[in-house]
Amino acid sequence: MTEATWGDAAMTPEINWRMSASLESVHRGDSDIAEVTSLRGAVRAWQQLDPGHQAGATLRPEHPVQIDGVSTTSFSGSAIAKLVDLLNDGHDGSAPVAA
């Protein structure tokens, strides 16, 4: 018999920050071409955007990401901000990073 695991770790398991992800709906020069990079890179790139571009951006990871018990395949606005928080809080397997 297998025991279930409950708690914060079960609700938000370790995130694969190296998986591919695209940052979409961000105007780049004369075009709107998606930037494809790692999930970590896409989250960091989103942080560098001005608030207007942050609000319009969509982040799509290669695989669903589970946060607070919800599996998600597309992030925007405050959902990307939640990924920023998780990345900055050391949920990438490293020590916390100052924002």
Secondary structure, DSSP 8 states (H G I E B T S, - for coil): ------SHHHHS----TTSEEEEES--BTTB---EEEEHHHHHHHHHTS-HHHHHH-EEEESS-EEETTEEES-EETHHHHHHHHHHHTTTTSS-----
